Amino acid sequence: MYLTREEESILNGEKGEVYEKVFRLLVRLGDIYGADKMIQVGSVQVAGVSYKSIGDPGRDFLEDFAEKGAKVKVLTFLNPAGMDMENWKELGFPEDFAENQIRIMNAFKKMGIVVTATCTPYLAGNLPRFGEHIAWSESSAVSFSNSVI
């Protein structure tokens, strides 16, 4: 895959450990899918937000990156969490689950991610322009972007 000088410097660790790890993952994914080069995206919708989905390893991974200063570079929203963040007690979520879910949300927030916890980012202020590349997850968001934008 063709990499710019800046991308090569990230891959070589010149921008720090966190960015090197993330970029190395992106390059590997690009290689798997036969990408010629990286492209700029205008916004991101993150999946894998629920503690039920990512568990302790995912929580620890996110907290580690957040503690090391990882920050998003583009507008980034979150998919729904594993519980209602405001009414979890009333809904009967166990305290242990809630505590871990809150830690996950705090890690995302520390990295500059907008903690929307929605599957409809286009209704929450994340509305890409025609022709803009995006990296969205969630069936509603993907359907919207592929058919409306």
Summary of the structure (lengths in Angstrom):
residues: 149
radius of gyration: 16.6
end to end distance: 28.5
largest distance: 52.7
contacts: 406
relative contact order: 0.16
helix: 46%
strand: 9%
